[in-house]
Each structure stands twice: as C-alpha cells, then as structure tokens.
C-alpha cells in the first residue's frame, strides 16, 4: 500500500511505502482526485521508482518537469522490454536529469562534446539500440530531433542502470578504459578490431 505525499499529475504520484520510504509511482489515472494522505491501490501502480540519493524525492522532482518524467518512464519501459531486464530504479532520476539538460542544450543550440560517443554503439550495442529508440520516442512526444550522438549518451544510462552501485562517472571511465584496451590490442597485433 502507498500513501500519497503529492500528486504530480493524473499518472504520477510521490508516495510513501508502508516502511515510510519515498517513491515515485506511475500508473494510468492513479493521481486522479487524490490528495495528500490518500492511499493508492497497488494494482493500479504500473511502475515504482526509488531514489538512491539522500535528498528528499520531492526536492529532486521539483527540478524535473512532469512531461520529462512521463517521457523518461516510457523510455525506461521500452528499454526494459528491449533489454529484457529489470533496471535499477535510480535510472528515472539520472535519465530525467539528462533529458532535461539535453532538451535545454537543444533549445539553446549549445554544442556538447563527449569523446566516447563513437565507441558506445560498438561496446554497448543493445543499449545503443535503446538509445536510438529513445530518440524516436522523444521525437514523437516532444517534437525534438536529436543527433544520433545523443543515443550514445542515453545508452550510458541503461548501461549504468544494469550495474548495481556504479555511478555514471564509473561507467564512463569503464567505457574509456575499454576503448584504450582495444587500441592497445590493435597496435600490438597490427589489426583493426570490429
């Protein structure tokens, strides 16, 4: 059973579990006519997200527009289906944050360089396919057409969500290290690896 803390919209609610842990729950119409203190029927909840940060969820959610939360939840749902894996719940917050700033960069026409975006499709092929699908979802829901390099950055969130306790910085370091190892092998054996 969940207790409503704050209704974000008809489909997203900040709630407390029976153990008094804050969660964000998604479900069609779960927030409709609900107010603080009401209980939610668990059967109406389609997805539950917990935060791995110490700051209250309400303050984390304040910085994320509701339409980005809905977009992110859809991308995560599709990603879980494509990868056939249940992802860590912190991906909602990291990916929402990423998408919020990616859209801001897009609107302000700011360039963003990341030296490992070209390796990601090769090192994390399945996650990159999720990133490509995410670009299609973003186009449909937000009317924004990102460059393919954004699919690589989104893919990293799915890589990170599959590895317990790893931060995005660790994932980027691991990807960079793998790139360097491949270079060394190619140089030693004087060959190009696919």
Buried (B, 14 or more C-beta within 10 A) or exposed (E): EBBBBBBBEBBBBBBBBEEEEBBBBBBEEBBEEBEEEBEBEEEBBEBBBBBEEEEEBEEBBEEBEEEBBBBBBBBBBBBBEBBEEEBBBBBBBBBBBBBBEBBEBBEEEEEEEEEBBEBBBEBBEBBBBBBBBBBEBBEEBBEBEBEEBBBBBBBBBBBBBBEEEBEBEEBBEBBEEBBEEBEEEEEEEEEEEE
